[in-house]
Amino acid sequence: MKRLTIRGTALAVGLFFDITFVLCALWGLVVPRRLETMATLWESLLPGFTWLSPASFVLALVELFLYGVYVAVIFVPLFNYFEGRRASEVETPGIARPLPPREAIQHH
């Protein structure tokens, strides 16, 4: 199995967190505040964030991207370590064994 890289995983997870936040922020702008509870969640998860000023929005994007980097820094070495130990269990993932030639198959 291909090993994960911290850089690629950090970019993917960081952008995933940022995109999720943007979608939640858009949702929060559409739904009335009394029905929407995401603002409270974001304010408790992100230090310095208050709903929804331009500076807080940028701060949230930076903080969430850094959370994604943190996830990658912890997750990738663990994944690669445990997946590397498992390599002896797996033959060649994704590649099937070739079938024997028809002549080699004995007919009874």
N, C-alpha and C positions, 0 to 999 in steps of 0.2 A: 504494500500500500504506500502511496506517496505520502511523504512526511509533510506536516503543516509547517508554515513559516510564521514567525511572530508578526512580521510586517504585513503580510497578506491578510492574516486573521485579524490583526488590529484594525486595518483599514475597513475590512468587511463588517466587523462588529461595531466599530465606531460609527460608520455611515448608517448601519441598520438602526442604531440607537437614535441618531440624529433624524433620520427619516421618520421614525416612529414618533419622535417628539413633535416634528412639524405637523404630522397628521393629527396628533392629539391637540395641538394648539389650534389648528384650523377647526377641529371639531368643537373646541371650547369657545371659539368665536361665533359659531353658528348656533349652538345650543344655549338657552338661557342659563345664567350662572347658578340659579337655584336648582336646576336639574343636572348640572354637570359637576362632577366631583374630582375631575382630573387636576384642576388647579391646586387643590389641597394636597394631593399626592405629590405633584411636582415640587411644590414649595417645601414639603418635608424631605424629599430626596435630594434636592439640589441646594447646597449652601449659597445664600445670597440671592436666590431667585424669588421674585415676586411677580404675580400674574398681572398683566402681561405688558411689560414695557419693552421698548426696543433693546435697551441695554441688558435686561434680564433674558430676553430671547437669545441674544448672542452668547451671553454667559452660559445659558443652559446648553446651547450647541457645543460649546467648548468643553464644559464639564462632562456631558454625555459622551463625547468623543474620547475624552481621557478615561472614562469608565470602560469604554470598549478596549482601549489599549491595555488597561489593567487586566481585563478578562483574558486578553490574548497572552499577556506576559505570564499569567498563572496557568492558563489552560493548555497552551501549545506544548510546553515542555512535558507536562503530565501526560497529555495525549500521545506524544511521540514516544515517551518512555514506555508506556503500557502497550502501545501498538507495536513497538519494536520488540518487546518481549514476546508478543503473540505471533511474530512472523514465522517462527518455527512450526506453529500449528497449521498455518495456511500454506497450501501448495503455491499456486500462482493465481491470485484473485483476478477474476474477469477473463481468464484464458482457459478454455476447455481443452482437455486432452484430445489429441488427434485420434480418430478412429483407425483401427488396424485396416490394412488393405483387404479387399473382399476375398482375395485368394487365401489369406491367412485364416479366415473364419472357416472352421470345420463344420461341415453339414452332416447331420446324423440321419 
